Amino acid sequence: MRFSIKQGCAGHSRARAKSAQRGQSTVEGAFLIPILLVLLLLLIQPSIFLYDRMVMQAAAAEGCRALATQSPSSPGGIKPYEDYILRRLGSIPQQDNFHVHSTGCSWRIEMTGNETSEQVSVSITNELKPLPLFDVGAEALGLTNGNGNFELTVEVSTPAKSAWVLSNEDGMDPKGWVNQWE
């Protein structure tokens, strides 16, 4: 009978040891969760930059292709091309961490060239508000503008005409191109 009591006490001490281990994992979890959240936050800001940059780069490249077709005597001027680029930039959310839009649209689009130019270029600048924790560090390092926002600029420049067009013996005369096949 005495043996069974000791066996019962030994089982009780094992249960107490398991309970202490459960408490240990709670303490480790309480320490680890804030660290994981900070690491996740550190990954989010660069992801926002990358997403914005990819969309802006694609919109600027499409704007260059469209601008290379603009006639100097276009009735609408440059406005339809700017609207075209703004439609492409619409896939960036109008949330301040992606694109500051609360005080008015912060897109700055600069376009140069047309179908008669050798080169066409589109430059797009965006302002985005840094995430919490980033704002203090970015401001201390001088990475923000006067409004406390990051500025992201993308510029794309491309020849207005393809090399085969420029090297064609008929030059820039499309009617001459058609006539060579008749």
Secondary structure, 3 states (H helix, E strand, C coil): CHHHHHHHHHHHHHHHHHHHHHHHHHHHHHHHHHHHHHHHHHHHHHHHHHHHHHHHHHHHHHHHHHHCCCCCCCCCCCHHHHHHHHHHHCCCCCCCCCCCCCCCCCCEEEEECCCCCCEEEEEEEEEECCCCCHHHHHHHHCCCCCCCCEEEEEEEEEECCCHHHHHCCCCCCHHHHHHCCC
